[in-house]
């Protein structure tokens, strides 16, 4: 189970550079599932809800993305509105979007989220993005693994679904590694496949 390292932001414990929660936050807290603010810990990463102060760091990563990087978390120039929307969804319990922060620096590596599937009770959709300079270092695997445990242990998810382009081999390998299984004949489009991990998967 990933460590829930904090349950609310406090300005006294947040760095000015990228909003990293600091020691002023409580060391641990229960996550109530009702939109509470929390930080999920992984071995090399911290995953925490987006804050307005993250716009510059995320904006730089997105602006530096190449044209081949089509899976950006939001469009260029729309980081601020995306963060605002993520906060609304967090408060309503509809979705939980996390910034991926490397513990040792701290450097922002990307973002990931869990979104409630309104059409399938107990299902949550998982999405993730790590900027190109930080790929192939297992950061994304570590982040997704932490979110899988978080979803099952804290959100009581019955299953997690991931929609992945069929040509996105690295992402498919990641999902296989974390025991997701392909759902035959199901996807958002002919070139997009659905991968799923059940609670007992």
C-alpha positions as semicolon CSV with decimal commas, in nm:
position;residue;x (nm);y (nm);z (nm)
1;X;0,000;0,000;0,000
2;X;0,148;0,337;-0,091
3;X;0,213;0,573;0,197
4;X;-0,039;0,854;0,234
5;X;0,217;1,112;0,336
6;X;-0,006;1,417;0,385
7;X;-0,369;1,514;0,384
8;X;-0,370;1,889;0,330
9;X;-0,142;2,163;0,194
10;X;0,010;2,418;0,430
11;X;0,190;2,715;0,282
12;X;0,461;2,704;0,548
13;X;0,569;2,365;0,420
14;X;0,560;2,430;0,048
15;X;0,864;2,527;-0,152
16;X;0,830;2,833;-0,373
17;X;0,990;2,659;-0,668
18;X;0,734;2,393;-0,746
19;X;0,497;2,357;-0,453
20;X;0,661;2,052;-0,299
21;X;0,498;1,960;0,031
22;X;0,750;2,000;0,311
23;X;0,784;1,895;0,673
24;X;0,503;2,123;0,792
25;X;0,257;1,867;0,655
26;X;0,136;1,582;0,878
27;X;0,345;1,264;0,831
28;X;0,043;1,047;0,754
29;X;-0,334;1,065;0,721
30;X;-0,628;0,852;0,623
31;X;-0,776;0,930;0,282
32;X;-1,151;0,959;0,306
33;X;-1,231;0,931;-0,065
34;X;-1,437;1,252;-0,057
35;X;-1,188;1,481;-0,229
36;X;-0,945;1,513;0,062
37;X;-0,604;1,658;-0,022
38;X;-0,334;1,393;0,007
39;X;0,017;1,300;-0,104
40;X;0,088;0,945;-0,220
41;X;0,441;0,824;-0,162
42;X;0,643;0,586;-0,378
43;X;1,008;0,482;-0,354
44;X;1,155;0,760;-0,570
45;X;0,848;0,975;-0,621
46;X;0,586;1,184;-0,449
47;X;0,245;1,209;-0,612
48;X;0,036;1,504;-0,498
49;X;-0,262;1,703;-0,624
50;X;-0,194;1,984;-0,868
51;X;-0,158;2,339;-0,738
52;X;-0,167;2,674;-0,918
53;X;0,205;2,713;-0,850
54;X;0,275;2,410;-1,073
55;X;0,173;2,591;-1,392
56;X;0,525;2,708;-1,476
57;X;0,694;2,371;-1,424
58;X;0,429;2,181;-1,617
59;X;0,414;2,446;-1,886
60;X;0,787;2,413;-1,951
61;X;0,762;2,035;-1,984
62;X;0,467;2,055;-2,220
63;X;0,622;2,333;-2,429
64;X;0,939;2,123;-2,467
65;X;0,747;1,820;-2,597
66;X;0,803;1,726;-2,960
67;X;0,532;1,690;-3,223
68;X;0,560;1,311;-3,182
69;X;0,449;1,337;-2,820
70;X;0,073;1,326;-2,877
71;X;-0,029;1,214;-2,530
72;X;0,018;1,540;-2,344
73;X;-0,195;1,589;-2,031
74;X;-0,334;1,912;-2,175
75;X;-0,286;2,140;-2,473
76;X;-0,008;2,396;-2,482
77;X;-0,117;2,723;-2,327
78;X;-0,398;2,560;-2,127
79;X;-0,208;2,442;-1,819
80;X;-0,373;2,693;-1,586
81;X;-0,728;2,599;-1,683
82;X;-0,638;2,230;-1,668
83;X;-0,511;2,270;-1,312
84;X;-0,832;2,455;-1,216
85;X;-1,043;2,177;-1,366
86;X;-0,839;1,910;-1,186
87;X;-0,900;2,086;-0,855
88;X;-1,276;2,098;-0,916
89;X;-1,280;1,729;-0,999
90;X;-1,074;1,645;-0,691
91;X;-1,315;1,830;-0,464
92;X;-1,614;1,655;-0,619
93;X;-1,447;1,313;-0,603
94;X;-1,487;1,270;-0,980
95;X;-1,113;1,244;-1,046
96;X;-0,776;1,267;-0,875
97;X;-0,489;1,418;-1,074
98;X;-0,137;1,402;-0,935
99;X;0,189;1,576;-1,013
100;X;0,484;1,335;-1,031
101;X;0,776;1,473;-0,832
102;X;1,117;1,313;-0,792
103;X;1,206;1,296;-0,425
104;X;1,580;1,363;-0,444
105;X;1,576;1,696;-0,633
106;X;1,275;1,765;-0,633
107;X;1,197;1,784;-1,006
108;X;0,856;1,764;-1,175
109;X;0,852;1,464;-1,411
110;X;0,493;1,451;-1,533
111;X;0,137;1,385;-1,421
112;X;-0,108;1,100;-1,372
113;X;-0,473;1,069;-1,285
114;X;-0,759;0,846;-1,183
115;X;-1,106;0,930;-1,314
116;X;-1,430;0,768;-1,204
117;X;-1,605;0,581;-1,488
118;X;-1,966;0,697;-1,471
119;X;-2,081;0,415;-1,700
120;X;-1,932;0,128;-1,499
121;X;-1,979;0,126;-1,122
122;X;-1,655;0,074;-0,934
123;X;-1,436;0,130;-1,239
124;X;-1,175;0,406;-1,256
125;X;-0,983;0,515;-1,564
126;X;-0,610;0,562;-1,520
127;X;-0,394;0,794;-1,728
128;X;-0,028;0,890;-1,703
129;X;0,236;1,102;-1,875
130;X;0,608;1,138;-1,808
131;X;0,809;1,397;-2,001
132;X;1,053;1,257;-2,258
133;X;1,378;1,327;-2,062
134;X;1,257;1,105;-1,775
135;X;1,127;0,807;-1,969
136;X;1,286;0,459;-1,975
137;X;1,387;0,500;-1,611
138;X;1,085;0,319;-1,462
139;X;0,945;0,641;-1,314
140;X;0,616;0,588;-1,494
141;X;0,596;0,226;-1,379
142;X;0,655;0,335;-1,021
143;X;0,389;0,607;-1,043
144;X;0,126;0,380;-1,199
145;X;0,198;0,105;-0,947
146;X;0,143;0,353;-0,662
147;X;-0,184;0,470;-0,817
148;X;-0,305;0,112;-0,864
149;X;-0,259;0,045;-0,494
150;X;-0,410;0,380;-0,405
151;X;-0,717;0,312;-0,618
152;X;-0,779;-0,031;-0,471
153;X;-0,691;0,047;-0,110
154;X;-0,825;0,401;-0,071
155;X;-1,089;0,445;-0,342
156;X;-1,222;0,089;-0,316
157;X;-1,202;0,056;-0,695
158;X;-1,333;-0,270;-0,841
159;X;-1,125;-0,235;-1,157
160;X;-0,891;0,003;-1,336
161;X;-0,913;0,070;-1,711
162;X;-0,645;0,218;-1,935
163;X;-0,703;0,321;-2,297
164;X;-0,378;0,291;-2,493
165;X;-0,298;0,334;-2,865
166;X;-0,212;-0,007;-3,006
167;X;0,121;0,127;-3,133
168;X;0,226;0,261;-2,793
169;X;0,450;-0,036;-2,715
170;X;0,622;0,112;-2,405
171;X;0,288;0,183;-2,237
172;X;0,155;-0,163;-2,320
173;X;0,469;-0,322;-2,173
174;X;0,420;-0,114;-1,858
175;X;0,060;-0,229;-1,819
176;X;0,152;-0,593;-1,875
177;X;0,422;-0,562;-1,612
178;X;0,160;-0,438;-1,365
179;X;-0,081;-0,723;-1,448
180;X;-0,327;-0,535;-1,665
181;X;-0,495;-0,754;-1,927
182;X;-0,616;-0,661;-2,274
183;X;-0,993;-0,655;-2,319
184;X;-1,054;-0,796;-2,670
185;X;-1,271;-0,594;-2,903
186;X;-1,309;-0,298;-2,668
187;X;-1,152;0,044;-2,712
188;X;-1,220;0,410;-2,774
189;X;-1,126;0,371;-3,142
190;X;-0,997;0,099;-3,378
191;X;-0,638;0,200;-3,305
192;X;-0,689;0,224;-2,927
193;X;-0,705;-0,080;-2,701
194;X;-0,851;-0,118;-2,353
195;X;-0,641;-0,269;-2,075
196;X;-0,790;-0,363;-1,742
197;X;-0,682;-0,478;-1,399
198;X;-0,945;-0,609;-1,159
199;X;-0,914;-0,563;-0,787
200;X;-0,788;-0,917;-0,744
201;X;-0,578;-0,900;-1,062
